[in-house]
Amino acid sequence: MTQERLQKVLANAGVASRRVCEQYIVAGRVRVNGVVVTELGSRVDPEVDLVDVDGTAVQLDATKRYVMLNKPTGVVSSMKDEQGRPDLRRFTREWPERLYNVGRLDAQTSGLLVLTNDGELAHVLAHPSFGVTKVYIAKVSGRVTPQTIARLTKGVELEDGPIAADRARLLDARGDSSLVELTLHSGRNRIVRRMMAEVGHPVVELVRRSFGPLHLGTLPAGRARELTTVERGALLTLARSKQ
């Protein structure tokens, strides 16, 4: 167990310079394991202690890697597919760690997938009981009406029980198709496709734009990047709040 000065650990984590980190500590903006610490001589173990600044978690363990992937269609959410289909390994080659996907997207769904070697975080974020919010944009067949949008938020009955979207918005409707944005915290399999089929508008294309605090932004399909310091903080804060 290696203990280091708190301000040094914060600076090494990229929070700010050591001098500014000292100011944060004195101002009472830093907590260690949920307790505010204002003593500059305080020591922490980066591998064990949980530290946050202004309520946002700080990643102290430099061995943990967090990557955002815009998964293209036709790729299965697995590090090795037994049927030989395209899998996620091709997107992780530039990182030396063994990364694993947090949850899944079906092969024909594209969008945001988190890859990490942080097993604890992956378990919390992927487990249905923790209810992490996801935002999807679905291109569907037919002209979706406001009444259908209301039905999605009120709830529909599926074979494995009722389900309601946290939010639903009609983004566009032209010709014989519509664009619908759905916000869900359910982790049920193929849930968006099943919901839209139930209301008579089968999905033509589906992309996940957001996962918890993370947003796909302009990341092109088939590209992966490490999370920024701010994104890592937001993701770790969410994971800790669910534990």
Backbone torsions as a table, in degrees:
resi	resn	phi	psi	omega
1	MET	NA	114.3	-178.6
2	THR	-104.9	119.5	179.5
3	GLN	-104.0	136.8	-180.0
4	GLU	-129.6	160.3	178.0
5	ARG	-61.3	138.4	-175.1
6	LEU	-58.4	-43.1	-177.5
7	GLN	-66.2	-33.1	177.8
8	LYS	-68.8	-42.3	-180.0
9	VAL	-62.9	-42.7	179.4
10	LEU	-64.2	-43.2	179.7
11	ALA	-63.9	-42.6	179.1
12	ASN	-63.5	-27.8	-179.6
13	ALA	-82.2	-2.2	176.7
14	GLY	85.3	15.9	-179.9
15	VAL	-66.4	-48.5	-179.6
16	ALA	-175.0	-177.9	175.0
17	SER	-64.6	162.5	-179.2
18	ARG	-61.7	-38.2	179.2
19	ARG	-62.0	-45.4	-179.9
20	VAL	-68.1	-36.9	177.4
21	CYS	-62.5	-37.3	175.9
22	GLU	-61.5	-40.2	178.1
23	GLN	-64.3	-39.9	177.3
24	TYR	-60.1	-43.0	-178.3
25	ILE	-63.5	-49.9	-178.4
26	VAL	-61.3	-34.3	-178.5
27	ALA	-78.0	-2.4	177.9
28	GLY	77.9	24.3	-177.3
29	ARG	-94.0	-2.1	-175.6
30	VAL	-114.8	132.8	174.7
31	ARG	-119.4	143.0	174.3
32	VAL	-118.2	118.9	-177.3
33	ASN	52.9	39.4	175.6
34	GLY	85.6	-2.1	-177.1
35	VAL	-112.8	129.8	178.8
36	VAL	-64.3	132.2	179.2
37	VAL	-120.0	125.5	-178.8
38	THR	-119.6	-0.5	-179.4
39	GLU	-87.1	125.1	-177.8
40	LEU	-67.4	-23.0	-179.8
41	GLY	-82.8	0.8	-176.2
42	SER	-61.5	141.6	179.0
43	ARG	-119.5	147.3	179.6
44	VAL	-135.8	159.7	174.4
45	ASP	-102.8	109.7	-176.0
46	PRO	-58.4	-24.8	-177.3
47	GLU	-84.4	-14.1	-173.9
48	VAL	-121.1	-45.8	-172.0
49	ASP	-75.2	146.2	176.7
50	LEU	-103.6	121.8	-176.1
51	VAL	-120.9	139.1	172.8
52	ASP	-137.0	152.7	177.5
53	VAL	-121.0	123.9	-177.4
54	ASP	53.3	34.8	176.7
55	GLY	83.6	-1.3	178.9
56	THR	-103.6	128.3	-177.7
57	ALA	-63.1	144.9	177.2
58	VAL	-112.3	130.9	176.6
59	GLN	-79.8	112.8	-179.9
60	LEU	-98.5	-30.1	-176.5
61	ASP	-82.3	103.3	-175.5
62	ALA	-71.3	-9.9	179.4
63	THR	-80.6	-12.5	-179.1
64	LYS	-86.0	136.7	-177.8
65	ARG	-122.0	138.2	-178.9
66	TYR	-131.6	119.8	-173.0
67	VAL	-127.5	139.9	173.3
68	MET	-103.8	131.3	177.2
69	LEU	-120.6	137.0	167.0
70	ASN	-94.8	92.8	-175.1
71	LYS	-68.3	126.0	176.5
72	PRO	-78.4	163.6	175.0
73	THR	-68.2	155.9	179.7
74	GLY	87.4	-0.7	-180.0
75	VAL	-112.4	130.9	179.1
76	VAL	-84.8	149.6	-178.9
77	SER	-83.3	71.3	-178.6
78	SER	-152.9	149.7	177.1
79	MET	-82.0	-16.8	174.8
80	LYS	-155.6	115.0	-177.8
81	ASP	-94.0	124.8	-176.6
82	GLU	-66.3	-20.7	-179.8
83	GLN	-92.7	2.5	176.5
84	GLY	78.7	13.3	178.1
85	ARG	-75.4	160.4	177.2
86	PRO	-57.0	130.1	-177.9
87	ASP	-122.6	-167.2	-171.7
88	LEU	-85.7	-6.9	-173.7
89	ARG	-59.9	-35.3	-176.5
90	ARG	-62.6	-22.7	-176.3
91	PHE	-91.4	-4.1	-174.7
92	THR	-113.2	5.9	-171.9
93	ARG	-66.4	-27.5	-176.6
94	GLU	-78.8	-8.1	178.4
95	TRP	-107.7	133.5	-177.1
96	PRO	-71.9	-25.1	-178.4
97	GLU	-72.8	156.4	172.4
98	ARG	-83.7	110.5	-176.8
99	LEU	-99.4	151.1	178.4
100	TYR	-131.4	152.2	-179.7
101	ASN	-80.8	142.6	175.1
102	VAL	-91.4	106.3	-177.2
103	GLY	72.6	-167.6	-173.6
104	ARG	-140.5	156.2	164.0
105	LEU	-124.9	137.4	179.8
106	ASP	-66.2	162.6	-169.3
107	ALA	-56.8	-36.1	-176.3
108	GLN	-90.5	3.1	175.4
109	THR	-102.1	132.2	178.2
110	SER	-103.3	174.1	172.2
111	GLY	120.3	-160.2	-165.0
112	LEU	-72.8	122.5	175.2
113	LEU	-133.2	134.5	178.3
114	VAL	-95.9	133.1	176.2
115	LEU	-117.4	134.6	-176.9
116	THR	-156.5	163.5	169.6
117	ASN	-107.6	12.4	178.2
118	ASP	-93.1	91.3	-174.4
119	GLY	-62.3	-37.1	-179.1
120	GLU	-64.6	-46.6	178.9
121	LEU	-63.8	-42.3	-179.3
122	ALA	-59.8	-41.6	-179.9
123	HIS	-62.9	-46.5	-178.0
124	VAL	-63.4	-46.5	-174.5
125	LEU	-73.3	-28.7	-176.7
126	ALA	-88.4	-23.4	-173.6
127	HIS	-70.4	127.7	-176.2
128	PRO	-56.0	-31.4	-175.6
129	SER	-67.0	-19.0	-179.3
130	PHE	-86.5	-14.7	170.1
131	GLY	58.0	48.2	176.8
132	VAL	-69.9	134.0	-176.2
133	THR	-76.3	137.8	176.0
134	LYS	-128.7	144.6	177.6
135	VAL	-116.1	127.7	-179.9
136	TYR	-119.3	147.6	169.2
137	ILE	-117.0	122.6	-176.2
138	ALA	-116.3	127.7	166.8
139	LYS	-90.0	122.5	-174.0
140	VAL	-125.0	160.1	176.9
141	SER	-75.4	142.1	174.5
142	GLY	89.1	167.9	179.2
143	ARG	-92.3	111.2	-179.5
144	VAL	-77.3	133.4	-179.7
145	THR	-100.9	161.9	174.2
146	PRO	-57.0	-31.5	179.3
147	GLN	-65.2	-36.7	178.4
148	THR	-68.5	-40.5	176.4
149	ILE	-58.8	-44.1	179.1
150	ALA	-63.0	-37.0	179.8
151	ARG	-65.4	-37.2	179.7
152	LEU	-64.2	-37.1	-179.7
153	THR	-82.5	-25.7	177.2
154	LYS	-75.3	-35.9	177.2
155	GLY	125.2	142.8	175.9
156	VAL	-125.0	156.2	-178.6
157	GLU	-97.8	121.1	175.5
158	LEU	-111.5	172.8	-176.0
159	GLU	-64.5	-23.8	178.5
160	ASP	-105.4	23.3	174.4
161	GLY	115.3	169.8	-178.4
162	PRO	-71.8	154.0	178.4
163	ILE	-150.1	139.4	176.8
164	ALA	-130.1	141.6	175.0
165	ALA	-73.5	142.4	174.2
166	ASP	-64.8	-40.4	175.3
167	ARG	-146.1	151.4	174.4
168	ALA	-144.7	135.9	180.0
169	ARG	-137.4	138.7	172.6
170	LEU	-88.8	115.4	-177.4
171	LEU	-89.4	-33.1	-176.1
172	ASP	-166.0	147.2	175.1
173	ALA	-147.7	112.3	178.3
174	ARG	-149.0	148.4	-177.8
175	GLY	61.6	-131.7	-178.3
176	ASP	-109.6	26.3	177.8
177	SER	-144.3	164.3	-179.6
178	SER	-139.5	156.4	173.2
179	LEU	-111.4	124.5	-177.8
180	VAL	-124.4	135.0	174.1
181	GLU	-103.2	126.1	-179.6
182	LEU	-121.2	132.4	173.7
183	THR	-111.3	123.8	-175.3
184	LEU	-137.3	150.9	170.5
185	HIS	-113.7	5.6	179.0
186	SER	-75.3	145.8	175.7
187	GLY	-107.1	14.2	-176.0
188	ARG	-68.1	149.0	-173.6
189	ASN	-64.3	130.2	175.6
190	ARG	51.6	36.9	-169.9
191	ILE	-64.7	-41.2	-178.8
192	VAL	-65.4	-45.2	180.0
193	ARG	-60.5	-42.0	-178.4
194	ARG	-69.6	-39.0	178.6
195	MET	-63.9	-46.0	-177.1
196	MET	-68.8	-34.8	176.1
197	ALA	-65.0	-38.0	-178.4
198	GLU	-63.7	-33.7	-179.8
199	VAL	-93.9	11.5	172.0
200	GLY	86.7	18.9	-179.5
201	HIS	-132.7	81.2	-178.4
202	PRO	-58.0	144.3	-179.3
203	VAL	-74.1	133.0	174.6
204	VAL	-97.7	-45.1	176.4
205	GLU	-139.2	146.5	-178.5
206	LEU	-142.4	131.3	178.3
207	VAL	-134.1	138.6	174.1
208	ARG	-94.6	118.9	-175.7
209	ARG	-93.0	-29.8	-175.7
210	SER	-138.5	150.5	175.8
211	PHE	-140.9	108.6	-174.6
212	GLY	57.4	-127.1	-178.5
213	PRO	-84.4	-1.2	-174.4
214	LEU	-93.7	140.8	179.0
215	HIS	-126.3	140.2	-176.3
216	LEU	-64.2	-35.7	179.7
217	GLY	60.0	-132.4	-176.1
218	THR	-101.9	13.1	179.9
219	LEU	-62.3	120.7	-176.6
220	PRO	-69.7	155.2	175.7
221	ALA	-59.0	135.8	179.6
222	GLY	86.2	3.1	179.7
223	ARG	-111.3	149.8	178.2
224	ALA	-130.3	150.4	176.4
225	ARG	-149.7	155.7	175.0
226	GLU	-71.1	148.2	175.6
227	LEU	-66.7	147.8	174.4
228	THR	-72.5	168.6	177.1
229	THR	-57.5	-42.4	-179.8
230	VAL	-65.0	-43.5	179.6
231	GLU	-65.2	-41.9	178.1
232	ARG	-61.5	-43.4	179.4
233	GLY	-59.5	-44.9	-179.9
234	ALA	-64.1	-40.7	-179.0
235	LEU	-68.9	-43.4	179.0
236	LEU	-67.3	-36.7	176.9
237	THR	-61.6	-44.9	178.1
238	LEU	-61.1	-47.4	-177.9
239	ALA	-61.0	-42.4	-179.4
240	ARG	-66.9	-34.2	-178.5
241	SER	-69.8	-21.0	-177.5
242	LYS	-90.3	-13.7	-175.0
243	GLN	-81.3	NA	NA
